[in-house]
Amino acid sequence: MTRDASLTEFGVGGDDEEPADGTTGSESPDGEATAESGTIGGRDAPDPVRPTSRWSVDPRPCTDCGSQIQRAWTEDGRLLCSDCKDW
């Protein structure tokens, strides 16, 4: 991919056009806001963001080996040191 890549080359999204009926994605044709569960602008909502690591001033134990760590990496809901993390 070149440095001049367009954002549309990275997947679904980036469509700034309004629907042909003149409403936005959050309005019904009569101008009222709608609450679409699990969708954004008629598309499936993205998965929630999950952190890949955490840092703490106070060291905490690694879930697998028990060593005290400040930087913990997440894997399947567990906080692991970099040696125990399955890369």
C-alpha positions in Angstrom: 0.0 0.0 0.0 1.4 3.4 -0.9 1.6 6.4 1.4 -1.1 8.1 -0.8 -3.7 5.4 0.0 -7.3 6.6 0.3 -9.2 5.8 3.6 -11.8 3.9 1.5 -9.1 1.3 0.7 -9.1 0.2 4.3 -12.6 -1.3 4.4 -16.3 -0.5 4.8 -17.1 3.0 5.9 -16.2 6.5 4.9 -19.4 7.1 2.9 -20.2 10.7 3.6 -23.1 10.8 1.1 -26.6 11.3 2.5 -29.4 8.9 1.6 -31.4 9.8 -1.5 -34.5 10.7 0.6 -32.5 13.6 2.2 -32.4 12.1 5.7 -29.3 11.3 7.7 -28.7 7.8 9.1 -30.2 8.7 12.4 -33.5 10.2 11.1 -36.6 8.6 9.7 -38.0 10.0 6.4 -40.3 12.3 8.4 -37.3 13.9 10.1 -37.5 12.1 13.5 -34.5 10.4 15.1 -34.5 6.6 15.1 -32.7 4.2 17.4 -31.4 1.2 15.4 -30.1 -1.4 17.8 -26.7 -2.8 16.6 -26.4 -0.6 13.5 -24.9 2.7 12.6 -26.4 4.4 9.5 -27.9 1.1 8.3 -24.6 -0.8 8.7 -23.6 -3.3 11.4 -22.0 -1.6 14.4 -18.3 -2.4 14.9 -17.2 -4.6 17.7 -16.4 -2.8 21.0 -12.8 -1.7 21.4 -10.8 -4.0 23.7 -7.4 -3.0 25.2 -4.4 -5.1 24.3 -2.3 -4.1 27.3 -2.5 -2.3 30.6 0.0 -0.5 32.7 -0.1 0.1 36.4 2.1 2.0 38.8 1.7 -0.8 41.3 3.0 -4.1 40.0 0.4 -6.9 39.8 0.9 -10.7 39.4 0.9 -12.3 36.0 -2.2 -14.6 35.8 -0.1 -17.6 34.5 3.4 -17.4 36.2 2.7 -15.0 39.1 5.7 -12.7 38.4 5.1 -9.1 39.4 4.6 -6.9 36.3 3.7 -3.3 35.5 2.8 -3.8 31.8 0.2 -6.6 31.5 -0.9 -7.9 28.1 -4.5 -9.2 27.7 -5.3 -12.6 26.3 -8.8 -14.2 26.7 -9.6 -11.8 29.6 -6.4 -12.6 31.5 -3.5 -10.2 32.3 -0.2 -11.8 31.3 3.5 -10.8 31.3 5.2 -10.7 27.9 6.8 -14.1 28.4 3.5 -15.8 29.0 1.6 -14.0 26.3 1.0 -16.2 23.2 2.3 -14.0 20.4 
